[in-house]
Amino acid sequence: MPKESDDLSTLGELGESAVLGRIFPRLPAASAQLLGPGDDAAVVAAADGRFVVTTDLMVHGPDFRLAWSLPHDLGWKAAASNLSDVAAMGAVPTALVVAIAAPADSPISLLEGIADGFRDACGALAPGCGIVGGDLSVSDTLTIAVTAFGDLAGRPPVLRSGARPGDVVAVSGALGEAAAGLRVLFAEALDANGAPDAVLASLVRDRTTAQLTPSPPIADGPLAASAGATSMVDLSDGLAIDASRVARASGVRIDFDRGALGADPDLALGGGEDHSLLATFPPGARLPGGFRPIGTVVAPADDEGNVSVILLDGKPYTVSGWDPYTGWKDSGVAGGSAG
């Protein structure tokens, strides 16, 4: 991780042009870019005439806490969460566009650190993907918005709607680790008045890595597509809630095997922000990459009504997960953001 600048200048003192001059050299270039930052828009190659596009927003408060996260963490996490969405379609991430609004009195080191986080995440998780443009603005609340693009390389996109009864349900990546890290932060990195304590937070970083700097299995998305995955989704809001989206889109139910979900199945099912990949494969298919079986797709219930589409060992499971409108202010959620 590069050393942060010793320059104490603030964003307001430097102005947009000078800030951009400090950030651009730190950003990774994209292999697919035909024209990068500097003009009104970038030009990016779309190898097979199509591209996957997704966007995500990180806002101080519901999505992260500066008392807990280093600037480098924020850039890494913002990149990782978008790269994972691209991978969940079976595409290879090619380019990011980033917009940041920050308080005018923020030190330039904040944006330099965020830029370094983007660069390092792209290099580690999706080599060849880079930042081709974006925007800067001022706001009382630090906000990071990312739009990501991906190349399907001639393959059809893997949708949420293709799961069929009998398919194997498999996951690549961690389950519940990000939520466990969030619990640690709330339980051990708060002062007596309930405010985040940066010193305490630094002492528990080894147990909060999955929350602060997730490492999704990006390469396994295209591998799953090539292996015939019938559906796929990024696990951002929790295994149960994201799996229920697949189930409803496909008109099926998903039955998870409790023994395959680790020591704390409820945390695995209800925790958010692992950014692992959940996919379904035809019976007998060879699971690619790091995918491992955790359940089965089963037929829908005769009476759809309010019957749960998620089962645990054959029994209905009450779906829970991350909701940015209700779950971020305290430690009561199983998963969620605040990293």
C-alpha positions as CSV (number, residue, x, y, z in Angstrom):
1,M,0.0,0.0,0.0
2,P,1.6,3.3,-1.1
3,K,2.4,5.9,1.6
4,E,-0.1,8.6,2.0
5,S,0.9,12.1,1.0
6,D,2.4,14.4,3.7
7,D,0.7,17.3,2.0
8,L,-1.9,18.8,4.4
9,S,-3.6,20.8,1.7
10,T,-7.4,20.3,1.5
11,L,-9.5,19.7,-1.5
12,G,-11.0,23.2,-1.2
13,E,-7.6,24.8,-1.1
14,L,-6.3,22.9,-4.2
15,G,-9.3,23.1,-6.4
16,E,-10.6,20.5,-8.9
17,S,-7.9,20.8,-11.6
18,A,-5.1,20.4,-9.1
19,V,-6.9,17.5,-7.3
20,L,-7.3,15.7,-10.6
21,G,-3.7,16.3,-11.4
22,R,-2.8,14.5,-8.2
23,I,-5.2,11.6,-8.7
24,F,-4.9,10.7,-12.4
25,P,-1.3,9.4,-12.1
26,R,-2.4,7.0,-9.3
27,L,-5.3,5.4,-11.3
28,P,-5.0,2.2,-13.2
29,A,-5.5,2.3,-17.0
30,A,-7.9,-0.1,-18.6
31,S,-6.7,-2.5,-21.2
32,A,-9.9,-2.0,-23.2
33,Q,-9.7,1.8,-23.2
34,L,-9.3,3.5,-26.5
35,L,-9.4,7.0,-24.9
36,G,-9.0,7.5,-21.2
37,P,-9.5,10.4,-18.8
38,G,-9.0,13.9,-20.2
39,D,-11.9,14.4,-22.6
40,D,-15.6,14.8,-22.0
41,A,-16.0,11.0,-22.2
42,A,-13.9,7.9,-22.5
43,V,-14.0,5.4,-25.3
44,V,-13.8,1.8,-24.4
45,A,-13.7,-1.2,-26.8
46,A,-16.6,-3.7,-26.7
47,A,-15.0,-6.8,-28.1
48,D,-18.2,-8.7,-29.1
49,G,-20.4,-5.6,-29.7
50,R,-22.0,-5.8,-26.2
51,F,-21.0,-4.7,-22.7
52,V,-22.3,-5.4,-19.2
53,V,-22.9,-2.3,-17.1
54,T,-23.7,-1.8,-13.4
55,T,-23.5,0.9,-10.8
56,D,-23.2,1.1,-7.1
57,L,-23.1,3.9,-4.4
58,M,-21.2,4.1,-1.2
59,V,-22.3,6.7,1.3
60,H,-20.6,7.6,4.6
61,G,-22.9,6.3,7.4
62,P,-24.9,3.5,5.9
63,D,-22.1,2.0,3.8
64,F,-18.9,2.8,5.6
65,R,-17.4,4.7,8.6
66,L,-14.3,6.8,8.2
67,A,-13.4,6.0,11.8
68,W,-13.0,2.4,10.8
69,S,-11.9,2.5,7.2
70,L,-8.7,3.8,5.7
71,P,-9.1,5.7,2.4
72,H,-7.4,2.8,0.7
73,D,-10.1,0.5,2.1
74,L,-12.8,2.7,0.6
75,G,-11.3,2.6,-2.9
76,W,-10.7,-1.2,-2.7
77,K,-14.3,-1.9,-1.4
78,A,-15.9,0.4,-4.0
79,A,-14.0,-1.4,-6.8
80,A,-14.6,-4.9,-5.4
81,S,-18.4,-4.5,-5.0
82,N,-18.8,-3.4,-8.6
83,L,-16.3,-5.9,-10.1
84,S,-18.4,-8.6,-8.4
85,D,-21.6,-7.5,-10.0
86,V,-20.0,-7.7,-13.4
87,A,-18.6,-11.1,-12.7
88,A,-22.1,-12.3,-11.6
89,M,-23.2,-11.8,-15.2
90,G,-20.4,-14.0,-16.4
91,A,-18.5,-11.1,-17.8
92,V,-14.9,-10.0,-17.4
93,P,-14.6,-6.5,-15.9
94,T,-13.0,-4.0,-18.3
95,A,-13.5,-0.4,-17.0
96,L,-14.7,1.7,-14.2
97,V,-16.1,5.3,-14.0
98,V,-15.8,6.8,-10.6
99,A,-17.5,9.9,-9.1
100,I,-16.7,11.2,-5.7
101,A,-18.3,14.0,-3.6
102,A,-16.3,14.9,-0.5
103,P,-16.3,17.8,2.0
104,A,-14.1,20.7,0.9
105,D,-12.0,20.5,4.0
106,S,-11.0,16.9,3.3
107,P,-7.2,16.4,3.0
108,I,-5.9,15.6,-0.5
109,S,-4.6,12.3,1.1
110,L,-8.2,11.1,1.3
111,L,-8.6,11.0,-2.4
112,E,-5.1,9.8,-3.1
113,G,-5.7,6.9,-0.7
114,I,-9.0,6.1,-2.4
115,A,-7.4,6.2,-5.8
116,D,-4.7,3.8,-4.6
117,G,-7.3,1.5,-3.3
118,F,-9.0,1.4,-6.7
119,R,-5.7,0.7,-8.4
120,D,-4.7,-2.1,-6.0
121,A,-8.2,-3.8,-6.1
122,C,-8.3,-3.7,-9.9
123,G,-4.8,-5.1,-10.1
124,A,-5.5,-7.9,-7.6
125,L,-9.0,-8.9,-8.5
126,A,-9.5,-8.0,-12.2
127,P,-6.1,-7.4,-14.0
128,G,-6.7,-5.2,-17.1
129,C,-9.6,-3.4,-15.6
130,G,-9.0,0.3,-14.9
131,I,-10.6,3.7,-14.4
132,V,-11.4,5.6,-17.6
133,G,-13.1,8.7,-16.2
134,G,-15.4,10.1,-13.6
135,D,-16.3,13.3,-11.7
136,L,-15.5,15.2,-8.5
137,S,-17.8,17.3,-6.4
138,V,-18.2,18.8,-3.0
139,S,-20.7,17.5,-0.3
140,D,-20.9,17.4,3.4
141,T,-21.2,13.6,3.2
142,L,-18.4,11.6,1.5
143,T,-20.0,9.6,-1.3
144,I,-18.4,7.3,-3.9
145,A,-20.3,6.3,-7.0
146,V,-18.9,3.7,-9.4
147,T,-20.1,2.5,-12.8
148,A,-18.5,-0.7,-14.0
149,F,-18.3,-2.3,-17.5
150,G,-17.7,-5.8,-18.5
151,D,-17.0,-8.0,-21.6
152,L,-19.1,-11.1,-22.2
153,A,-16.5,-12.4,-24.7
154,G,-19.2,-13.9,-26.9
155,R,-21.0,-15.7,-24.1
156,P,-24.7,-15.1,-23.2
157,P,-25.1,-13.3,-19.9
158,V,-25.9,-15.4,-16.9
159,L,-29.2,-14.2,-15.5
160,R,-31.0,-14.7,-12.2
161,S,-33.9,-16.3,-14.0
162,G,-32.4,-19.5,-15.3
163,A,-32.4,-21.9,-12.3
164,R,-34.3,-25.1,-12.8
165,P,-35.5,-27.8,-10.3
166,G,-32.7,-30.3,-9.8
167,D,-29.9,-27.8,-10.4
168,V,-27.0,-27.8,-7.9
169,V,-26.7,-24.5,-5.9
170,A,-23.0,-23.6,-5.4
171,V,-21.1,-20.7,-4.0
172,S,-17.6,-19.4,-4.6
173,G,-16.2,-17.2,-1.8
174,A,-16.9,-16.7,1.9
175,L,-20.2,-16.8,3.7
176,G,-20.9,-14.6,6.7
177,E,-17.4,-13.3,7.2
178,A,-18.2,-9.7,6.3
179,A,-21.1,-9.7,8.7
180,A,-18.9,-11.3,11.4
181,G,-16.4,-8.5,10.9
182,L,-19.2,-5.9,11.2
183,R,-20.2,-7.4,14.5
184,V,-16.7,-7.2,15.8
185,L,-16.5,-3.5,14.8
186,F,-19.8,-2.7,16.6
187,A,-18.9,-4.8,19.7
188,E,-15.2,-4.0,20.1
189,A,-14.5,-0.8,18.2
190,L,-17.0,1.5,19.9
191,D,-16.3,3.8,22.8
192,A,-18.5,4.0,25.9
193,N,-20.8,6.5,24.2
194,G,-21.4,4.3,21.2
195,A,-19.1,6.3,18.9
196,P,-16.6,4.6,16.6
197,D,-13.0,4.5,17.9
198,A,-10.3,4.5,15.3
199,V,-7.7,3.2,17.7
200,L,-9.8,0.2,18.8
201,A,-10.8,-0.4,15.2
202,S,-7.1,-0.7,14.2
203,L,-6.7,-3.5,16.8
204,V,-9.4,-5.7,15.3
205,R,-8.5,-5.3,11.6
206,D,-7.3,-8.9,11.3
207,R,-10.9,-9.9,12.1
208,T,-12.6,-7.4,9.9
209,T,-10.7,-7.7,6.6
210,A,-13.7,-9.4,4.9
211,Q,-15.9,-6.4,5.8
212,L,-13.4,-3.6,5.1
213,T,-11.6,-5.0,2.1
214,P,-13.5,-7.9,0.5
215,S,-11.8,-10.0,-2.1
216,P,-14.6,-11.5,-4.3
217,P,-13.7,-14.4,-6.6
218,I,-14.0,-12.3,-9.8
219,A,-12.4,-14.8,-12.1
220,D,-14.9,-17.4,-11.1
221,G,-17.8,-15.5,-12.8
222,P,-16.7,-16.1,-16.4
223,L,-15.6,-19.6,-15.4
224,A,-19.1,-20.3,-14.2
225,A,-20.6,-19.0,-17.4
226,S,-18.3,-21.2,-19.5
227,A,-19.2,-24.2,-17.3
228,G,-22.9,-23.8,-18.0
229,A,-24.2,-21.9,-15.0
230,T,-28.0,-21.6,-15.3
231,S,-28.2,-18.6,-13.0
232,M,-25.9,-16.4,-10.9
233,V,-25.9,-13.5,-8.4
234,D,-23.5,-11.4,-6.4
235,L,-24.0,-11.9,-2.6
236,S,-24.2,-8.3,-1.5
237,D,-27.3,-8.3,0.6
238,G,-27.0,-11.8,2.2
239,L,-27.2,-15.3,1.0
240,A,-30.9,-15.8,1.8
241,I,-32.2,-12.5,0.4
242,D,-30.0,-12.7,-2.8
243,A,-30.9,-16.4,-3.3
244,S,-34.6,-15.5,-2.9
245,R,-34.2,-13.1,-5.8
246,V,-32.9,-15.9,-8.0
247,A,-35.7,-18.2,-6.8
248,R,-38.4,-15.7,-7.5
249,A,-37.0,-14.7,-10.9
250,S,-36.7,-18.4,-11.8
251,G,-40.0,-19.5,-10.4
252,V,-38.4,-22.1,-8.1
253,R,-37.3,-22.6,-4.5
254,I,-33.8,-23.1,-3.1
255,D,-33.1,-25.6,-0.4
256,F,-29.8,-25.0,1.5
257,D,-27.9,-27.7,3.3
258,R,-27.2,-26.5,6.8
259,G,-24.1,-28.6,7.1
260,A,-22.6,-26.9,4.0
261,L,-23.0,-23.4,5.4
262,G,-20.3,-23.4,8.1
263,A,-20.4,-23.1,11.9
264,D,-23.1,-20.4,11.9
265,P,-25.7,-21.1,9.2
266,D,-27.8,-18.1,10.3
267,L,-25.0,-15.7,9.9
268,A,-24.1,-17.3,6.5
269,L,-27.7,-16.9,5.4
270,G,-28.4,-13.5,6.8
271,G,-25.0,-11.7,6.6
272,G,-24.4,-9.2,3.8
273,E,-21.4,-7.9,1.8
274,D,-19.4,-11.0,1.3
275,H,-19.6,-10.3,-2.5
276,S,-19.2,-14.0,-3.1
277,L,-20.8,-15.6,-6.2
278,L,-23.9,-17.8,-5.9
279,A,-24.7,-19.9,-9.0
280,T,-26.8,-22.8,-10.0
281,F,-25.5,-25.6,-12.3
282,P,-27.2,-28.5,-14.1
283,P,-27.2,-31.8,-12.2
284,G,-23.9,-33.6,-12.6
285,A,-22.0,-30.5,-13.9
286,R,-18.4,-30.2,-12.8
287,L,-18.2,-27.1,-10.6
288,P,-15.5,-24.7,-11.8
289,G,-13.0,-22.6,-9.9
290,G,-13.7,-22.2,-6.2
291,F,-17.4,-23.2,-6.4
292,R,-18.7,-25.7,-3.8
293,P,-22.2,-27.2,-3.4
294,I,-24.4,-25.8,-0.7
295,G,-27.9,-26.7,-1.8
296,T,-30.4,-27.8,-4.5
297,V,-33.0,-26.0,-6.6
298,V,-36.4,-27.5,-6.0
299,A,-39.8,-27.1,-7.6
300,P,-42.1,-24.2,-6.5
301,A,-44.8,-24.9,-3.8
302,D,-48.3,-25.8,-5.0
303,D,-49.7,-22.7,-3.3
304,E,-47.2,-19.9,-3.9
305,G,-49.0,-17.4,-1.6
306,N,-46.6,-16.3,1.1
307,V,-44.7,-19.6,1.1
308,S,-41.0,-19.1,1.6
309,V,-38.9,-19.7,-1.5
310,I,-35.8,-20.4,0.7
311,L,-35.6,-23.7,2.6
312,L,-33.0,-24.9,5.1
313,D,-32.8,-28.7,5.2
314,G,-36.2,-28.8,3.6
315,K,-37.9,-26.4,6.0
316,P,-39.0,-22.9,5.2
317,Y,-36.5,-20.2,6.3
318,T,-37.4,-16.7,7.1
319,V,-35.4,-14.5,4.7
320,S,-33.3,-11.6,6.2
321,G,-30.5,-9.6,5.0
322,W,-29.1,-6.1,4.4
323,D,-31.5,-3.2,3.8
324,P,-29.9,0.2,3.5
325,Y,-33.1,2.0,4.6
326,T,-33.5,0.2,7.9
327,G,-30.5,-1.7,9.0
328,W,-27.4,0.5,9.3
329,K,-27.7,2.5,12.5
330,D,-27.0,-0.2,15.0
331,S,-25.4,-3.6,15.3
332,G,-28.7,-5.5,15.3
333,V,-28.5,-6.5,11.6
334,A,-26.9,-9.8,10.7
335,G,-25.1,-8.3,7.8
336,G,-25.1,-4.9,6.2
337,S,-22.8,-2.0,5.6
338,A,-20.9,0.3,7.8
339,G,-17.4,-0.9,7.0
